[in-house]
Amino acid sequence: MIGTPVTGIPAVSPIMLIGQAPGIKEVDIKKPFAWTAGKTLFKWFTEIGLDETEFRHQVYMAAVCRCFPGKLVKGGDRVPNKEEIKNCSHWLQREINILKPQLLIPVGKLAISQFFEVDKLVDVIGKKKPITLNDNKIDCIALPHPSGASTWHRKEPGIRLLKKALNQIKRHPAWQSLLDK
């Protein structure tokens, strides 16, 4: 993996967002979801009540891997491999243990797969799934990856399921607690 780890603002929050890994622009800018995918992601969150600045200060942002995995030969970012994921997993586990979030928002198939089985996004997006991690019961509402390379969230059934997932996040008590601040 390349570069220094990329982390979000250390917000004490009832919500934890987990991405896949930073892209090369995020390494340069030194914050998660700072480029194209971030523009889409923060547009989604603005629609349900928190703009990018509010979100970054009120939601704990983490990733499966914190360093840039590198580029693919054919273009695009390389997905972290199993060994890289294993090497980084203790950081994520510790953060979950410390924060004990009420709501977990994994973004993209790799992040989602760290918490439950996922064959197809249609099976998990738009569904609130309760999980238990170290005796902590957490609601998990998955989102598709907002990458410009992905068309899943821009065509059906992705459009409908994304809207459903965002509405579930918006109605969740943890999200509501942030809007009340």
URMO-V582507 format. One record per residue. N is the residue number from 1. RES is the residue in one letter. SS is DSSP state (H for helix, E for strand, C for the rest). PHI is phi in whole degrees, 0 to 359 (none if undefined). PSI is psi in radians with two decimals (999 if undefined). Layout:
n:N res:RES ss:SS phi:PHI psi:PSI
n:N res:RES ss:SS phi:PHI psi:PSI
This chain:
n:1 res:M ss:C phi:none psi:2.76
n:2 res:I ss:E phi:241 psi:2.46
n:3 res:G ss:C phi:82 psi:-3.09
n:4 res:T ss:C phi:275 psi:2.76
n:5 res:P ss:C phi:298 psi:2.55
n:6 res:V ss:C phi:250 psi:2.21
n:7 res:T ss:C phi:228 psi:2.77
n:8 res:G ss:C phi:274 psi:-3.14
n:9 res:I ss:C phi:294 psi:2.36
n:10 res:P ss:C phi:286 psi:1.25
n:11 res:A ss:C phi:278 psi:2.29
n:12 res:V ss:C phi:279 psi:2.02
n:13 res:S ss:C phi:213 psi:2.64
n:14 res:P ss:C phi:280 psi:-0.01
n:15 res:I ss:E phi:235 psi:2.42
n:16 res:M ss:E phi:231 psi:2.15
n:17 res:L ss:E phi:260 psi:2.34
n:18 res:I ss:E phi:234 psi:2.09
n:19 res:G ss:E phi:262 psi:-3.02
n:20 res:Q ss:C phi:278 psi:-1.14
n:21 res:A ss:C phi:189 psi:2.71
n:22 res:P ss:C phi:289 psi:2.70
n:23 res:G ss:C phi:270 psi:3.08
n:24 res:I ss:H phi:296 psi:-0.61
n:25 res:K ss:H phi:294 psi:-0.66
n:26 res:E ss:H phi:296 psi:-0.62
n:27 res:V ss:H phi:296 psi:-0.76
n:28 res:D ss:H phi:292 psi:-0.75
n:29 res:I ss:H phi:278 psi:-0.38
n:30 res:K ss:C phi:69 psi:0.67
n:31 res:K ss:C phi:205 psi:2.57
n:32 res:P ss:C phi:290 psi:2.64
n:33 res:F ss:C phi:49 psi:0.90
n:34 res:A ss:C phi:261 psi:-0.01
n:35 res:W ss:C phi:235 psi:-2.44
n:36 res:T ss:H phi:303 psi:-0.88
n:37 res:A ss:H phi:298 psi:-0.64
n:38 res:G ss:H phi:296 psi:-0.66
n:39 res:K ss:H phi:300 psi:-0.75
n:40 res:T ss:H phi:291 psi:-0.82
n:41 res:L ss:H phi:302 psi:-0.82
n:42 res:F ss:H phi:287 psi:-0.40
n:43 res:K ss:H phi:295 psi:-0.75
n:44 res:W ss:H phi:300 psi:-0.80
n:45 res:F ss:H phi:288 psi:-0.56
n:46 res:T ss:H phi:297 psi:-0.68
n:47 res:E ss:H phi:298 psi:-0.42
n:48 res:I ss:C phi:249 psi:0.29
n:49 res:G ss:C phi:119 psi:-0.20
n:50 res:L ss:C phi:234 psi:2.11
n:51 res:D ss:C phi:283 psi:3.09
n:52 res:E ss:H phi:302 psi:-0.81
n:53 res:T ss:H phi:297 psi:-0.82
n:54 res:E ss:H phi:298 psi:-0.77
n:55 res:F ss:H phi:300 psi:-0.87
n:56 res:R ss:H phi:299 psi:-0.54
n:57 res:H ss:H phi:272 psi:-0.31
n:58 res:Q ss:H phi:246 psi:-0.21
n:59 res:V ss:C phi:239 psi:2.32
n:60 res:Y ss:E phi:283 psi:2.16
n:61 res:M ss:E phi:251 psi:2.22
n:62 res:A ss:E phi:226 psi:-3.09
n:63 res:A ss:E phi:209 psi:2.75
n:64 res:V ss:C phi:300 psi:-0.79
n:65 res:C ss:C phi:233 psi:2.45
n:66 res:R ss:C phi:263 psi:-0.16
n:67 res:C ss:C phi:248 psi:2.71
n:68 res:F ss:E phi:292 psi:2.17
n:69 res:P ss:C phi:284 psi:-0.23
n:70 res:G ss:C phi:107 psi:2.97
n:71 res:K ss:E phi:269 psi:2.66
n:72 res:L ss:C phi:281 psi:2.70
n:73 res:V ss:C phi:300 psi:-0.69
n:74 res:K ss:C phi:274 psi:0.04
n:75 res:G ss:C phi:107 psi:2.83
n:76 res:G ss:C phi:83 psi:2.97
n:77 res:D ss:E phi:271 psi:2.50
n:78 res:R ss:C phi:285 psi:2.43
n:79 res:V ss:C phi:283 psi:2.33
n:80 res:P ss:C phi:304 psi:2.50
n:81 res:N ss:C phi:273 psi:3.04
n:82 res:K ss:H phi:301 psi:-0.69
n:83 res:E ss:H phi:294 psi:-0.74
n:84 res:E ss:H phi:296 psi:-0.72
n:85 res:I ss:H phi:297 psi:-0.80
n:86 res:K ss:H phi:299 psi:-0.74
n:87 res:N ss:H phi:297 psi:-0.49
n:88 res:C ss:H phi:263 psi:-0.24
n:89 res:S ss:H phi:299 psi:-0.55
n:90 res:H ss:H phi:295 psi:-0.52
n:91 res:W ss:H phi:295 psi:-0.83
n:92 res:L ss:H phi:297 psi:-0.75
n:93 res:Q ss:H phi:299 psi:-0.74
n:94 res:R ss:H phi:297 psi:-0.74
n:95 res:E ss:H phi:297 psi:-0.74
n:96 res:I ss:H phi:297 psi:-0.74
n:97 res:N ss:H phi:296 psi:-0.66
n:98 res:I ss:H phi:286 psi:-0.84
n:99 res:L ss:H phi:284 psi:-0.57
n:100 res:K ss:C phi:46 psi:1.05
n:101 res:P ss:C phi:295 psi:2.66
n:102 res:Q ss:C phi:272 psi:-0.48
n:103 res:L ss:E phi:226 psi:2.22
n:104 res:L ss:E phi:247 psi:2.26
n:105 res:I ss:E phi:241 psi:1.59
n:106 res:P ss:E phi:281 psi:2.37
n:107 res:V ss:E phi:246 psi:1.99
n:108 res:G ss:C phi:93 psi:2.76
n:109 res:K ss:H phi:300 psi:-0.69
n:110 res:L ss:H phi:295 psi:-0.81
n:111 res:A ss:H phi:296 psi:-0.76
n:112 res:I ss:H phi:300 psi:-0.74
n:113 res:S ss:C phi:292 psi:-0.18
n:114 res:Q ss:C phi:284 psi:-0.25
n:115 res:F ss:C phi:242 psi:-0.45
n:116 res:F ss:C phi:197 psi:2.85
n:117 res:E ss:C phi:297 psi:2.41
n:118 res:V ss:C phi:215 psi:2.02
n:119 res:D ss:C phi:267 psi:-0.82
n:120 res:K ss:C phi:229 psi:2.49
n:121 res:L ss:H phi:300 psi:-0.56
n:122 res:V ss:H phi:298 psi:-0.36
n:123 res:D ss:H phi:279 psi:-0.26
n:124 res:V ss:C phi:233 psi:-0.51
n:125 res:I ss:C phi:287 psi:2.33
n:126 res:G ss:C phi:88 psi:0.13
n:127 res:K ss:C phi:236 psi:2.22
n:128 res:K ss:E phi:278 psi:2.16
n:129 res:K ss:E phi:242 psi:2.07
n:130 res:P ss:E phi:283 psi:2.35
n:131 res:I ss:E phi:230 psi:2.80
n:132 res:T ss:E phi:236 psi:2.16
n:133 res:L ss:E phi:235 psi:2.03
n:134 res:N ss:C phi:51 psi:0.92
n:135 res:D ss:C phi:65 psi:0.17
n:136 res:N ss:E phi:256 psi:2.07
n:137 res:K ss:E phi:276 psi:2.20
n:138 res:I ss:E phi:228 psi:2.37
n:139 res:D ss:E phi:276 psi:2.35
n:140 res:C ss:E phi:241 psi:2.12
n:141 res:I ss:E phi:236 psi:1.88
n:142 res:A ss:C phi:277 psi:2.60
n:143 res:L ss:E phi:237 psi:2.65
n:144 res:P ss:C phi:289 psi:2.83
n:145 res:H ss:C phi:287 psi:2.31
n:146 res:P ss:C phi:276 psi:0.32
n:147 res:S ss:C phi:304 psi:2.51
n:148 res:G ss:C phi:294 psi:-0.39
n:149 res:A ss:C phi:283 psi:-0.32
n:150 res:S ss:C phi:266 psi:2.32
n:151 res:T ss:C phi:258 psi:-0.04
n:152 res:W ss:H phi:305 psi:-0.79
n:153 res:H ss:H phi:278 psi:-0.02
n:154 res:R ss:H phi:250 psi:0.09
n:155 res:K ss:C phi:218 psi:2.82
n:156 res:E ss:C phi:286 psi:2.53
n:157 res:P ss:C phi:274 psi:0.07
n:158 res:G ss:H phi:301 psi:-0.71
n:159 res:I ss:H phi:301 psi:-0.86
n:160 res:R ss:H phi:294 psi:-0.76
n:161 res:L ss:H phi:288 psi:-0.61
n:162 res:L ss:H phi:298 psi:-0.80
n:163 res:K ss:H phi:301 psi:-0.74
n:164 res:K ss:H phi:298 psi:-0.77
n:165 res:A ss:H phi:297 psi:-0.77
n:166 res:L ss:H phi:296 psi:-0.66
n:167 res:N ss:H phi:295 psi:-0.64
n:168 res:Q ss:H phi:294 psi:-0.72
n:169 res:I ss:H phi:298 psi:-0.82
n:170 res:K ss:H phi:301 psi:-0.66
n:171 res:R ss:H phi:277 psi:-0.23
n:172 res:H ss:C phi:294 psi:2.41
n:173 res:P ss:H phi:304 psi:-0.60
n:174 res:A ss:H phi:295 psi:-0.73
n:175 res:W ss:H phi:294 psi:-0.78
n:176 res:Q ss:H phi:301 psi:-0.62
n:177 res:S ss:H phi:295 psi:-0.53
n:178 res:L ss:H phi:285 psi:-0.62
n:179 res:L ss:H phi:291 psi:-0.47
n:180 res:D ss:C phi:281 psi:-0.15
n:181 res:K ss:C phi:287 psi:999
